[in-house]
Amino acid sequence: MMKAVLLHVCLITGASALIHNVSAAGGETIVLPQYTNLQYTGGSLCNQIVWTFKAEGGFLQQLAKVSEYCNRQDCNETRPHCSLSGNGSLQLYGVKPGDHGQYKVTTYSVRREKSSEDTFNLQVLVLDPGAGDHTDLYTRPGSDVLLPTRYNLTTGDDPEKCDEFIWIYTGLPESALIARSKRCEMTESRGFQRISNYNISRDGHLTLIKITRNNHGNYTIGVYNSRGQRTFSHNYALYVQGVSADDEDSRRRNTLSGGFLPWSPHVFTHGAVCVLFSLLLLGLLTDLWKIKKRSKSG
């Protein structure tokens, strides 16, 4: 497939052609850029821009286009979910494994001459929590939990040689990308609210801070080399149980102080019994006094 594309490129006279290998984590939003400078002639004619998509083993389909008369045809409702920007770049939303494939943008000048053709081979990185090594972790709310990478990442001054890693959360009712490091640059998911307080070190260790019951679920790290091949994955199943240390201390203090409070149910019950016993004893003494008084009168 790659050789056929390159051969086709060689036959395009006067048109630039590039092939880009792109990777994205499942659930991520990415932009496939359109590099050609747009030309307009009095607002009536435009560069023609055509985006197409071809899944592996599938049919070629048109995603979006700008016609020579400046009419925009945006992406339809089918996958992949996408939109066309003002300069002709294609934005893909929440990519999934089915979005894996070849994206091609072709531009034409206002004279209808082909000016460029760029191909983006998209690989969607999806991690299966059941694959690779597995660790069960049990903790309680309010704790800090460290999820180590367990892999010696390749880093350095050359971004092209850096290992890529992604952290993905899988649970109910959602699964999402937490963060991703590519070419030694970290990108965090801003739309994922379930995990709001965490740190990720340069070597990939994920620390969850002051966790809650919402943090219960699977956390999976995947490591990919500079060629996009997965070299390692590890899954952590996190179980959040019990009460936090602060709640436990508060409950203990209330229990210890409860016996000295006048409104304590234990104190109230004991007092009621004492009052009732006193009344019965007083009644008995009164009856005895009356009996003794009658005997003297008789």
C-alpha positions, 0 to 999 in steps of 0.5 A: 500500500505504501509503495503504491501511494509513493508511486502515485505521488511520483506521477503528480507533476507540480504537486507536493505530496507528503505521508504522515504517520499519526498516532492517537489514544482512544477517546482523544481529539486530534487535528489533521492539518491542511498546509496549503495556503488558501487562495481566493479571487473576489470571493467567488472562487476558492481553492478546492479541498477534498478530505477522504478516508479509507479504513484498512480493507474498506472502501474510500469515502469522502469526509468533507470538502470545500468546492471551487465556488467556496461552498463548504460540505462538512462531515456527516453524522457517521464515523469518524466524527469530524469537522472542517476548520476555516483553513481546511484542516480536519478535526477528529473527535473522540477517536475509536479503533474504527477510525484507524486508517488512511486520511488524505487531503487533496487541494486544487488551485483556483485554476483547478490544478492539483497543488498538494496531496497529504496522506495521514496514516492514523493509528488509534492506540487502545489498551485492553485492561485484561492484557499485560500484567495486572495488579489489584490495589485496595485503598480508602477515600482520602488516600494518595495512591502511586501507580508506577510505570514499571518500565524504563522509558527512553527519553533524551534530547532527541524527541524522535527517540522518546518512548510514547506512553498513555494512561487510560481509565476504564470504568463505569459509566465511562472510559477515557484518556487521562494523559499522553506523552509523545516526543517527551511532551505531556498532554493531559485530557481536560474533558475528563472530570472523574479524576481531577487531582493527579500528577504524572512524572516525566518517567510516567508514574501516575499519582492519584491525590485525595482519591474518592469513590469515583476513582474506583476502576481500571488504570492502564498504561501503555508504552510505545517505541518511536516506531509506534510499536507497543512494547509494554502495558500494565493494568491497575485495578483500584478498589476504594473501600471503607471511610477516609481517615478523617471520617474515622477520626471524627467518628471516634471522637464522637463516640468517646465524647458521647458518654459525657453529653447530657443528650446522649441516648445512653445517659438519657436511658440510665436517668429515666430508669433512676427516676422510675426506681425513685418513684417506685421506692417513694410510693412503697415508703408512702404505703408502708407509712400509711399501714403503720399509721393505721395500726397505731390508730387501731 
